[in-house]
Amino acid sequence: MSASRGTCCIAGGGPAGMMLGYLLARAGIEVLVLEKHADFLRDFRGDTIHPSTLEVMHELGVLEQFLKRPHQKRFRARARIAGQEMVLGDMAYLRTQCRFVAMMPQWEFLDFLAEQGRRYPTFHLKMQTEVTGLIEEQGRVVGIRGNTPAGPVEVRSELVVGADGRNSAVRDCSGLTVEEVGAPMDVLWMRLSKRAVDPDLLIYADRGRTLVLLDRGNYWQCGFTVPKGTAEEMQAKGIEEFRTGIVQLAPFLRDRMSELRDWKGVQLLTVRVDRLRRWYRPGLLCIGDAAHAMSPVGGVGINLAIQDAVATANILAEPLREGTASIRDLAKIQHRREFPTRITQRVQALIRKQVGGSLDVSGPRRLPLILRLLERTTVLRRMRTRFIGVGIRPEHVRTPDISCQ
Ligand SMILES: Cc1cc2nc3c(=O)[nH]c(=O)nc-3n(C[C@H](O)[C@H](O)[C@H](O)COP(=O)(O)OP(=O)(O)OC[C@H]3O[C@@H](n4cnc5c(N)ncnc54)[C@H](O)[C@@H]3O)c2cc1C
């Protein structure tokens, strides 16, 4: 890609980067997405496609096609917290096109976005290209440096977008200031086989521990939270104690603990929660987890990344096409998306504290007051569903489709 006007180079082919790449190409903008991995096939990506993202697919006219990809529909998200079953969200309350969460392996979702992007001649995706640095000229970012199996590359573009996730290399090189919000937990991630008679609950939480079960058809993708920094200590104690912890939360899994023979099948995912004070500088914008790393609580990080991408395309497509994109346009994106981000991070922290934190391992086994209130009040139940299903300040696609012009 040359540094010609109206070009955009996106670091990272996750939900934020792929959706932005697709939307900009659809609007006729020359866009290059660089992804460091060779494919999208990784287990540790979240699987939740919420009603707000499905709404975006509908607005793009590809919802029907999208739902042909393998997925499970979740109309309600149920949990067992401190021994009590509760509905976390009942999507029937929503006024969206789809009143369910599509549980779809993220590789299917990203592959679908790549497939849609490729319909446009201005969409380019380069796998196995790891962004390692920024090219700057007179205080402005004018491109990126990266590594490929064939050797180093340099790409120049009018705008660079950092969408390379919570350990973003782009933001590390950018000099932008990060505010740590803090995440007191990490997640151990593993697979366990699934039986037809298994209960259909998403979350099991009790006495400081949480187990999340994502339905992948014939197996459960499981996430077990541990206090930050304690995973090594746990591993040193041996797998038996870990198995016991799982069975205490979800006794029906007892008969498949032999599948967890050792730690080889268990992957540690470090959680971080932070945000950039400023998401941009001349020639550069960060979005998604690169701008605000989200915790897994509520499973809303992917949605937020998609919403960032939609807002970015809405604000930037026209100025990029006209070659007039300015720092004021970049500021508009932060202005639009910062409020939903802050509120979401705050609510996530509150939920984590109530579900994981206050249910002390040694403390009395009781549902926290705030959860009891949330459960009993219809308005609060609906607000909770809206937070999970749609989020705060949902974005709508306003960019044109050049193939229809
Ligand atoms: C343990 C855990 C579980 C989670 N579960 C869920 C869930 O179920 N539902 C949910 O909504 N959210 C979940 N989240 C949050 C969610 O994963 C993120 O908020 C979301 O993925 C952010 O999307 P993104 O596109 O900004 O970044 P990412 O999804 O992190 O994508 C970044 C992409 O950039 C690529 N990349 C990284 N560095 C480079 C580089 N230097 N050069 C080129 N490419 C690079 C990566 O390979 C990746 O493809 C979870 C988070 C954690 C930590």
The ligand as a Gaussian input file, in Angstrom:
#p B3LYP/6-31G(d) Opt

LIG

0 1
 C      -10.133000     -14.807000      29.122000
 C      -10.983000     -13.877000      28.324000
 C      -12.241000     -14.328000      27.854000
 C      -13.074000     -13.460000      27.147000
 N      -14.297000     -13.905000      26.740000
 C      -15.119000     -13.057000      26.078000
 C      -16.405000     -13.480000      25.597000
 O      -16.818000     -14.640000      25.757000
 N      -17.183000     -12.572000      24.954000
 C      -16.764000     -11.277000      24.746000
 O      -17.511000     -10.487000      24.156000
 N      -15.563000     -10.856000      25.171000
 C      -14.725000     -11.711000      25.818000
 N      -13.507000     -11.265000      26.233000
 C      -13.063000      -9.910000      25.851000
 C      -12.757000      -9.943000      24.348000
 O      -11.884000     -11.032000      24.077000
 C      -12.110000      -8.655000      23.849000
 O      -12.708000      -7.532000      24.440000
 C      -12.256000      -8.574000      22.315000
 O      -11.706000      -9.739000      21.723000
 C      -11.564000      -7.344000      21.770000
 O      -11.520000      -7.400000      20.355000
 P      -10.318000      -6.691000      19.578000
 O      -10.555000      -6.928000      18.136000
 O      -10.159000      -5.303000      20.060000
 O       -8.993000      -7.467000      20.060000
 P       -8.591000      -8.991000      19.937000
 O       -9.768000      -9.867000      19.920000
 O       -7.563000      -9.229000      20.978000
 O       -7.922000      -9.084000      18.504000
 C       -6.647000      -8.556000      18.269000
 C       -6.079000      -9.227000      17.041000
 O       -4.824000      -8.639000      16.739000
 C       -3.854000      -9.640000      16.492000
 N       -2.568000      -9.072000      16.873000
 C       -2.083000      -8.885000      18.124000
 N       -0.886000      -8.285000      18.069000
 C       -0.617000      -8.090000      16.751000
 C        0.465000      -7.499000      16.058000
 N        1.526000      -7.001000      16.711000
 N        0.441000      -7.473000      14.714000
 C       -0.636000      -7.990000      14.025000
 N       -1.678000      -8.561000      14.643000
 C       -1.688000      -8.599000      15.990000
 C       -4.311000     -10.816000      17.359000
 O       -3.799000     -12.037000      16.868000
 C       -5.825000     -10.713000      17.243000
 O       -6.294000     -11.419000      16.132000
 C      -12.649000     -12.113000      26.922000
 C      -11.411000     -11.659000      27.381000
 C      -10.589000     -12.530000      28.084000
 C       -9.285000     -12.027000      28.592000

